[in-house]
Amino acid sequence: MLKLAIIGRPNVGKSTIFNKLAGKKLAIVNDTPGVTRDWREAEGVLFDKDIHIIDTAGLEESFDDSIQGRMRQQTEAALTRADIILFVIDGRESVTPEDKHFASFLRRQNKPVILIVNKCENDRATRAGIGESYTLGFGDPVILSAEHNSGFDDLYNTLIPYFPKKGEAEDNDFLLENDNALLENLDELEGQEDFSFEQEEDTPEIPIKIAIVGRPNVGKSTLLNTILKEQRVMTGPEAGITRDAIAVDWSYEGRNFKLVDTAGLRRKSRIIDHIEKMSTEDSFRAIRLAQIVILVMDANTPLEKQDVQIAQHVIDEGRALVLAVNKWDTIKDRSDRLEEIKYKLGHSLSQTKGIEFATISAKNGRNIDKLFYKALRTYTTWNKRIGTGGLNRWLAHMESQNPAPLVAGRHNRLKYITQIKTRPPTFALWVSRPKELPDSYKRYITNGLRKDYDIDGVPLRLLVRASKNPYA
């Protein structure tokens, strides 16, 4: 698959091109220069060709340890992964000294460079810019307006010489042929006693999505870099460095994962900047699409009000939640701090008892394996399924010990219970008069399910329904 890196100075429309090629809005787009800071990648399609696209931060002439300098380092790291460089300039402006400087830099990369003149929806306004683009020395430019979805056919024609030819063998051909043979013989295989074929929702080919969330500057990006053992995303002492939700593929213990680093979540009352609002929406979207959410918090100020609000949002979304208490290496009286965390967990998130947490140091790489062991254990509980027969015997026992309160002098019978879904475990309970069943009794049933079936640490939902009256 052809890998394309989209390069250019800030605010020339790189992220808009990235989103168009990806077929969905993945990168945050705004008129403010320098919105993108980390490079991100995705699979995309250009007409009938599958492509791999890499969106990068704007190239800056900074070589120090500033945010701009670290953005440049991220862009240079992304360049090493690309087959083709798409060099984007703004057609509404004349070629700038920055464009010329970066054109010289790209010529030294020994990779094919395709010049794209973007924002060319107005011919008069962009005529001068298109003419000057030839001075950069990359031949005929591709005239594009990503916002208006025009010019992508010219980009396709320019890329045709670089796409793999139809006759070329690909590494996966042999595997695909064997997969087809397996499908053809599937009926025969299923008839054999020793063969078991069951399509699970999370096979090794489908990665488990893990979102890393938390307040600003608690070490989310440092944790991701430590897990990957590379400087994949920008880190630093400044709060709010991460803006986009950056997804990265990773393998652990024979399982495939997609790790998503997110922007820090602050109180809504403190969010004024429009870009931060979009970053916050991106973080909430990552939580909604994740299966496991790792909430990172600072060990010096654990489970503050904002931490609890984020955790409650994760639980309301029905995700599997694990807490990572970071910067544990800076804590002196650790036993007291552990007791404080357990006390706050018991009182602040009492409806979801037994939430797993691990004390870690993302900077030093301590207890990362322990964190993922607890994440996978929570994930297993989140997927738990209980048989209906056993559940109804359990329900009869619970009702015999503590019957539901009478309604107008008559019994409010618990008739039937079954688990209707996993992720999170969700149960439906049929009752004679569901509206008259008090919340305290629902908690009695929920707590009993958690205790007797070991469903601690994950959201658990109980839906109370009315049985149909056969004489109605």
Buried (B, 14 or more C-beta within 10 A) or exposed (E): EBBBBBBBBBBBBBBBBBBBBBEEBBBBBBEEEBBBBBBBBBEBEBEEBEBBBBBBBBBBEBEEEEBBBBBBBBBBBBBEEBBBBBBBBBBBBEBBEBBEEBBEBBBEBEBBBBBBBBBBBEEEEBEBBBEBBEEBEBEEBBBBBBBEEEBBEBBBEBBEEEBEEEEEEEEEEEEEEEEEEEEEEEEEEEEEEEEEEEEEEBEEEEBBBBBBBBBBBBBBBBBBBBBBEEEBBBBEEEEBBBBBBBBBEBEBEEBBBBBBBBBBBBEEEEBEEEBBEBBBEBBBBBBBBBBBBBBBBBBEEBBBEBBBBBBBBBBEBBBBBBBBBBBBEEBEEEEEBBEEBEEBBEEBBEEBBBBBBBBBBBBEBBBBEBBBBBBBBBBEBBBBEBEEEEBBEBBEEBBEEEEBEEEEEEEBBBBBBBBEEBBBBBBBBBBBBBEBBEEEBBEBBBEBBBEBBEBBBBBBEBEBEEEEEEEE
